[in-house]
């Protein structure tokens, strides 16, 4: 199943179960992805998280039901799986800009959030350059920190840039250089497990086989096929822009699916070009049913 089919299936599952107490973890299981990979894929392609989608749909439907029926606020709150009328009122007011009681009044304007339909949109005609590389297994020595899956899509979240800053201040790069054969820098990330709501992010260099210093981990990168993209720019902004193009342009139209495994940014030691870094994503060829 390719990424667009997976997202459409996820939307269909959410719509069919919108009155149940579901979240993005339940949806990820339906499309056979780790929580981490699904959360990132859905938010990159649709522009909102799966949890936001579920919440917006519930509040939109609840608003319609309030103005078109004589049901009590408490009954609608329970129907849409809110713990209490108070929590429902708070969420409803944040979404619609008015309280549920006010919504029952005449002439009150509410917001509508309709079901998403994923479509391929052709635009621009610009090219996206990439290369396909096959690599054997390799090992990295990494300083690793755990982050919540939701941090990927939080606007203004700076936890990972702060981790890089912290590593520079604590001379992590000097330590890595003592135990590694090459001094290219890797920013590696992967789900901790399929069910985990956290992912690991590591700042790493190629491991030379000596003792592992305290506070560092050995990160195994499995042998696979990789799609490699250059991030052209002078700062980290180009990384997010490249990721967006990977999910919205490359994956839907290419012959490859992204694997639910380690991906990384590669910062070459001697980089004299306008390439800020490279993004390497693990891939496999799409399997088309006849």
C-alpha positions in Angstrom: 0.0 0.0 0.0 1.5 3.4 -1.0 1.4 6.5 1.2 -1.7 8.0 -0.4 -3.7 4.8 -0.1 -2.6 4.5 3.5 -3.8 8.0 4.3 -7.1 7.5 2.6 -7.6 4.2 4.5 -6.8 6.0 7.7 -9.3 8.7 7.0 -12.0 6.1 6.2 -11.3 4.3 9.5 -11.5 7.6 11.5 -14.8 8.5 9.8 -16.3 5.0 10.4 -15.2 5.2 14.1 -15.6 8.9 14.8 -18.0 8.3 17.7 -15.5 5.9 19.4 -12.7 6.9 21.7 -9.9 6.6 19.2 -6.6 8.4 18.6 -3.7 8.3 16.1 -2.3 5.2 17.7 -5.4 3.2 16.9 -5.4 4.5 13.4 -1.7 3.6 12.9 -2.5 0.0 13.6 -5.1 -0.1 10.8 -2.6 0.9 8.2 0.2 -1.3 9.7 2.6 1.5 10.6 4.5 2.5 13.7 2.9 5.4 15.6 5.9 7.5 14.7 5.9 6.9 11.0 2.1 7.3 10.7 2.0 10.5 12.7 4.7 12.0 10.5 3.3 10.8 7.2 -0.3 12.0 8.0 0.7 15.4 9.3 3.1 16.0 6.4 0.6 15.1 3.7 -2.6 16.7 5.2 -1.1 19.6 7.2 -2.8 18.5 10.4 -2.3 15.6 12.8 -4.6 12.6 13.0 -5.6 13.6 16.5 -6.5 17.1 15.3 -8.5 15.6 12.5 -10.5 13.4 14.9 -11.1 16.3 17.3 -12.1 18.8 14.5 -14.5 16.3 13.0 -16.2 15.5 16.3 -16.6 19.2 17.2 -17.9 20.0 13.7 -20.5 17.3 13.9 -21.4 18.2 17.5 -22.0 21.8 16.5 -24.4 20.7 13.7 -26.2 18.4 16.1 -26.6 21.1 18.7 -28.4 23.5 16.3 -30.5 20.9 14.6 -31.8 18.9 17.6 -33.2 19.4 21.1 -30.5 17.3 22.7 -28.9 18.5 25.9 -25.2 19.6 25.9 -24.4 16.8 28.4 -25.8 14.2 26.1 -23.9 15.4 23.1 -20.7 15.7 25.2 -21.1 12.0 26.1 -21.9 11.0 22.6 -18.7 12.4 21.3 -16.7 10.8 24.1 -15.8 13.8 26.2 -15.2 13.0 29.9 -17.4 15.8 31.1 -19.6 18.7 29.9 -16.8 21.1 31.1 -14.1 19.5 28.9 -16.6 19.4 26.0 -17.5 23.1 26.5 -13.8 24.1 26.6 -12.9 22.2 23.4 -16.1 23.4 21.7 -15.5 27.0 22.6 -11.9 26.8 21.3 -13.0 25.4 18.0 -16.2 27.3 17.3 -15.5 30.5 19.2 -18.8 30.2 21.2 -20.0 27.9 24.0 -22.4 25.0 23.3 -25.2 26.9 25.1 -24.7 29.9 22.9 -24.6 27.7 19.8 -28.2 26.8 20.4 -29.2 30.4 20.0 -30.6 31.8 16.7 -28.2 33.1 14.1 -25.0 31.8 15.7 -22.2 31.1 13.2 -20.3 27.8 13.7 -17.4 26.3 12.0 -17.6 23.3 9.7 -14.8 20.7 9.2 -15.6 18.3 6.4 -14.1 14.8 5.8 -10.8 14.9 4.0 -10.4 13.4 0.5 -6.8 12.8 -0.6 -6.2 13.8 -4.2 -3.0 14.1 -6.2 -2.5 17.7 -7.2 -0.2 18.4 -10.1 1.5 21.8 -9.9 4.7 23.6 -10.8 6.4 21.2 -13.1 9.6 21.6 -11.0 12.0 18.7 -10.8 13.1 17.0 -7.5 16.5 15.6 -7.8 17.4 12.4 -6.0 19.6 9.3 -6.3 19.0 5.7 -5.3 21.8 4.1 -3.3 22.1 0.6 -2.0 24.1 0.3 1.2 25.2 -2.6 3.4 24.6 -2.5 7.2 26.7 0.1 9.0 27.1 1.1 12.6 27.0 4.6 14.2 28.2 5.8 17.6 25.4 8.1 18.7 24.4 10.5 21.5 20.7 9.6 21.7 17.7 11.4 23.1 14.0 10.4 23.2 11.3 12.7 21.9 7.5 12.5 21.7 6.0 11.6 18.3 3.9 14.8 18.5 6.9 17.0 18.7 7.5 16.5 14.9 4.4 18.4 14.0 4.2 21.0 16.8 4.5 24.5 15.3 7.5 26.3 16.8 8.9 23.1 18.5 12.7 23.5 18.9 13.5 20.4 20.9 15.7 18.8 18.3 17.6 22.0 17.4 18.1 22.5 21.1 19.5 19.0 21.4 22.1 19.8 18.6 23.0 23.0 20.5 23.4 21.0 23.8 25.7 18.5 22.0 27.9 21.3 20.7 28.1 22.9 24.1 29.0 19.6 25.8 31.7 18.8 23.2 29.8 15.6 22.0 31.3 16.0 18.5 34.8 15.9 20.0 34.0 12.7 21.8 32.4 11.1 18.7 35.5 12.0 16.7 37.7 10.0 19.0 35.8 6.8 18.5 34.9 7.0 14.8 36.6 6.4 11.5 34.9 9.1 9.5 33.8 12.5 10.8 30.7 13.0 8.7 27.8 13.8 11.1 24.5 11.9 11.1 21.2 13.0 12.5 19.4 9.7 12.8 15.9 8.9 13.9 13.7 5.9 14.2 10.6 4.7 16.1 11.5 3.0 19.4 8.8 0.3 18.6 5.7 0.1 16.5 3.5 0.9 19.5 5.6 3.6 21.2 4.5 7.2 21.4 8.2 8.2 21.4 11.0 8.1 18.9 14.8 8.1 19.2 16.9 10.8 17.7 20.7 10.4 17.6 23.6 12.7 16.7 26.3 10.3 15.4 29.4 9.4 13.4 30.6 6.2 11.9 31.7 3.7 14.6 35.3 2.3 14.5 34.7 -0.8 16.6 36.5 0.4 19.8 34.9 0.7 23.3 31.6 2.6 23.5 32.0 5.6 25.8 29.6 6.1 28.7 26.4 7.9 27.7 26.6 6.9 24.1 24.9 4.1 22.1 25.6 1.9 19.1 23.1 2.5 16.4 22.7 -0.3 13.8 21.5 0.9 10.4 20.2 -2.1 8.4 21.1 -2.9 4.8 18.6 -1.5 2.4 17.9 0.7 -0.6 18.0 4.4 0.0 16.6 7.5 -1.7 18.9 10.5 -1.2 17.9 14.1 -1.4 20.0 17.3 -1.2 18.7 20.1 1.1 19.7 23.2 -0.7 20.0 26.3 1.5 22.0 28.1 4.1 20.2 26.9 7.3 17.9 24.2 8.7 14.8 25.7 7.1 15.6 23.8 4.0 15.4 20.4 5.8 11.7 20.9 6.6 11.0 22.1 3.0 12.8 19.0 1.6 10.8 16.6 3.9 7.6 18.2 2.7 8.5 17.7 -0.9 9.5 14.1 -0.2 6.1 13.3 1.3 4.0 15.4 -1.1 5.8 15.0 -4.4 8.3 12.1 -4.4 6.5 9.4 -2.5 3.1 9.7 -4.2 4.5 9.7 -7.7 7.6 7.5 -7.5 7.9 3.7 -7.8 9.0 3.5 -4.1 7.5 3.3 -0.7 9.3 4.6 2.4 10.1 1.9 4.9 9.2 2.2 8.6 12.8 2.3 9.8 15.8 4.5 10.5 16.2 7.6 8.3 18.9 10.2 8.6 20.3 13.6 7.7 24.0 13.4 6.6 26.3 16.4 7.1 29.5 15.7 5.2 32.7 16.8 7.0 34.0 18.7 4.0 31.1 20.3 2.4 31.9 23.2 0.0 28.6 23.2 -1.9 25.3 25.0 -1.3 23.9 21.7 0.0 23.2 22.1 3.7 22.8 18.4 4.2 21.4 15.2 2.6 18.2 13.3 3.7 18.4 9.6 3.3 15.2 7.6 3.5 14.9 3.8 3.4 12.8 2.6 0.5 11.4 -0.5 -1.3 9.8 -0.8 -4.7 6.0 -0.6 -4.8 4.2 -3.9 -5.3 1.4 -3.5 -7.7 -1.5 -6.0 -7.7 -2.7 -7.2 -11.1 
